[in-house]
């Protein structure tokens, strides 16, 4: 009986002080978790290099990164097959640093998608 209590306590202690996210049973692979599917889609299509993605994941909070992947500007780049360059990554980081929630709208103003 005492051993069962110890096992129960140790299971709870594993998650003590940690943030835990519950994911639905249909999301069995990491690629299907929100935020990860978008990043893998852009990386596999060649729009974002693995190095750029690692930098964006390290520099941007998760909410900003998810906003970027839903951003119409990045969706248009994906549709046209335009890879991100160093200057575009710099602009993303500068715009994301602003407190404004509409920071993604500014990306389209600074980058001309008509120029291949």
N, C-alpha and C positions, 0 to 999 in steps of 0.2 A: 504494500500500500504506500509506503514511504517512497519507494522507487518511482511509482507513478506520479507522485507529487513533484519529485525532482525533474522528471521528464517534462511535465506540463510547464514548470517554471522556466526550464531552459529554452523551450520553444518560444515563450513570450519574451525572454531576455534577448533573443537573437534580434528582434525588431525594436528593442527599446531605444528610443532617441533617434530613430531613423524614419525618414519619409518613405512610405510604401504606396505604390500605385496599384490599383486593382485593374486588371485588363480582362476583357471578356474572353470566354473560352474559345471563340473563333479566331482569336489572335494568337496562334501558337508559335509563330516565328517572329523574331524581332523586326523583320521587315514590314510587318503588318501593324505595328504599334504606331499611333499617330505621331507624325514628325519624322519617323524613320522611312516610311514609304516614299515620301516626297524626296528626301535627300538621296535615296538610292536611285530613284527615277532620274533625277538631274545628273547624278554622278555617272550612271550607266549610259546616258545619252551624250555625255561629253560636254555638257553645258558647264558643269562645275568639276574641277579636278579634285582628286582626293585631298591634295594639300590645301586647296582653297576651302573645301568643306570642313576640314579639320580646324582651320583658322576661324571660320565663321562659327562653328560649334563652340570653340573656345572663347571667342570674343563676345558673342551675342547671347543674351538670356534666351531660354527655350521659347518663350512667348514671341520674342522678336524673330527668332529663326523660323518659327511656324508661320508668322505673318509674312515673312519673306517668301516662303515656299508657296503661299496662297496668292502672292502679289501678281497682279495682272502683267506687270512689266516683265517679271521672270517667266511667266507663262508664255508671253509673246516671244521671248528669246528662245524658249524651248521649241515653240512651233516653227520658228525660223532656223533653228539649229545654230544659233549664235552663242559661242562659248564666252564665258566671263573672262575679261582681261584683268590685269593688275589694277588699272584705274577704276574699273567698275566695282571691284571688291572694295577698294578704298572708299568710293562713293557710298556703297552700301553701309560700311562701318560708320562713316560720318553721319549719314542720314539716320541710322539706327540709334546713334548716341543722343539724338534730340528727344525731348520729352513728349513731343507731339505724337498722337496715335496715328495720324495720317502720313507717317514718314515714308511709306511705300509709294505714295502718289508723287513724291518729289523725285523718285528715281527716273520716272519717265520724262521729267522736265530736263534732266541733265544728260541723258544718254539718248542719242538719236538712233532708233531702231531701223530707220530706212537705209542707213549706211552699212553695207555688208562688211 
